Amino acid sequence: MKNKIRSNTKNVGADPDKFIKRAIWAYFLLLIFEGALRKWILPGLSTPLLLVRDPIALWVVYKVYDSNRLPDSPYLYGIFWISFIGFFTALIFGHGSPLVAIFGARIMLIHFPFMFAMGVILKRNDVIQMGKALLWISLPMVVLIALQFYTPQTSLVNRGIGGEGGSGFSGAMGFFRPSATFSFTNGTALFFGLVSGFVIYFWLNPNAVNKLLLIASSMALIMAIPLSISRTYMFTIGVTVLFAAFGASRNPKYAGKMVLASVVLVFAVMLLSQVSFIATAIEVLTGRFENAAQSEGGLEGTLGERYLGSFTGPFVKATEIPFFGYGLGLGTSVGSQLLTGSVSYLISEGEWGRIIGELGLVLGTGVIFIRLGFAFKLFIAGYKRLVNGDLLPWMLLAFGLLIIPQGQWAQPTSLGFCTVIGGLIFASLNKDTPPMISTKSNKAVRSSLVNPAIV
């Protein structure tokens, strides 16, 4: 009897989603270190490791669906039916390859629902814990990109996928953009972009994290700006700061902390700019901006053609594309490899251009509207929480709104960060009390288990 009581006592407060959360953590960590496995640890398995996160995401989605907690959302219904139709139109009217169509469909049938599964399983405290983990990881990450920045492409730290070639990408003044632990250089900007929202959130809520860790990760965040040689990352930092300033203006209790954080960050920038190896990186970043301005026609060309053109261009060129597109998956690197034997952009380098090119104007626009609608829902829910004094969802939105509507799903790293930030924003709106697992299968039960503001 005593043993039974003791056993029941141990189960009180136990998290029923413990193993699913561990799987989500595995997806999260593999996103960050998958490239390291493919470059340095298991280069011979670099191709299968490209899909290493897929079975994890599929299992999590299945477990959430099996327990009737996957949200009854029009976004999920819409993405499912578009993928289903797109698969068959790719075979009948498009490229005709089942493997390429499956590879393209898995993006929307596995990773997009995974965002919702994360939002159901994770609670606010889980999001905070992931934020702390990102702060810790940012410290060795900035050391790594500094080594990659200053060493030749033939060095071990710059080894490419499969252990061959260099992983850096053209930067400026003979320096290459570092790829950190990722397969491509965009991972560096995406990683530190995700970290930036948490760093500023913790500055405005300093009791939630170790002070020395916060200072060190803030320094890493600043150092990564010139060392990454990434205009995208610098733009992300600017957007994050604007979100923080607006958030502080909506709640007076954050105003003083925002001023303090600004003073500390400005002082850190001034201090680091005096360090020679950072000063060199700043000079290189400045050179990259100058080179880009010349090639793109200045600020007008960058904003008009490169940025705004990525929104309007795909619709302008849609008349040149078949009604059902060229086929799901054709715009991915794996799709081009399977069909042509080489990696290239067979449709479009831009995400909206790829979507419309693969699915055609009608189905492609449907996917774009689903992504925009989901991002807008997150924005409204995050703003409401901001008004009530909760800054966490709002700060995560700074990064999320840049990548959820238009992030490149065809590129595995970008797809992973889009999935993770969508799930984290969703989860940051939850309470810390885990829901009871239901065995009933009806809409009312599923709707009661998730935040109605999102679905």
Secondary structure by P-SEA (a helix, b strand, c coil): caaaaaaaaaacccccaaaaaaaaaaaaaaaacaaaaaccccccccccccccaaaaaaaaaaaaaaaccccccaaaaaaaaaaaaaaaaaaacccccaaaaaaaaaacccaaaaaaaaaacccaaaaaaaaaaaaaaaaaaaaaaaaaacccccccccccccccccccccccccbbbbbcccccaaaaaaaaaaaaaaaaaaaaccccccaaaaaaaaaaaaaaccccccaaaaaaaaaaaaaaaaaaaacccaaaaaaaaaaaaaaaaaaaaacaaaaaaaaaaaaaaaaaaaaaccaaaaacccaaaaacccccccccccccccccccccaaaaaaacccccccccccaaaaaaaacccaaaaaaaaaaaaaaaaaaaaaaaaaaaccaaaaaaaacccccccccccccaaaaaaaaaaaaaaaaaacccccccccccccaaaaaaacccccc
